[in-house]
Amino acid sequence: MPYITLLFRLFIGGYFAFAAVEKIIDPLVFATSINNYHMMPESLVNAFALVIPWLELLCGLMLIVGYKVRTNAALCGAMTVMFTIAVAWAVMQGLQIDCGCFGAKGGEEVSWMKVLKNTGLFAMCVFMVLFPTSVLTVDGWMEQRRA
């Protein structure tokens, strides 16, 4: 299990970190993507567009290095659920919009396939919450230093 967790840590961590960078560089594009979903008051869109990418980046990097794996996997899982609900909502509303997953780099059009892909990402996060022990972690290194 530790090697599967390592694989999931690197994949999910890399995915979240990569997705965050363009949103941080150009928050206006991300804010526009959020607004296209028509799910939140416009007064909250800019704040959301500024905060979420930094949380994605932080959690992604922490998963990559293996720090507080369970906590960061749970946060990535929670964000994935939030994103999946938004995509499903857009599909049910018949919106033909870009998912906004990668900011200015683009994503893919919202679809049930995107919901399915996100469900797979969520499953990986759940796995890491249930089995957080992994190889090559900052947590493991810190534990060895204490011993």
Secondary structure, DSSP 8 states (H G I E B T S, - for coil): -HHHHHHHHHHHHHHHHHHHHHHHH-HHHHHHHHHHT--S-HHHHHHHHHHHHHHHHHHHHHHHHTSSHHHHHHHHHHHHHHHHHHHHHHHHTT---B--TTGGG---B--HHHHHHHHHHHHHHHHHHH----SS-HHHHHHHHH-
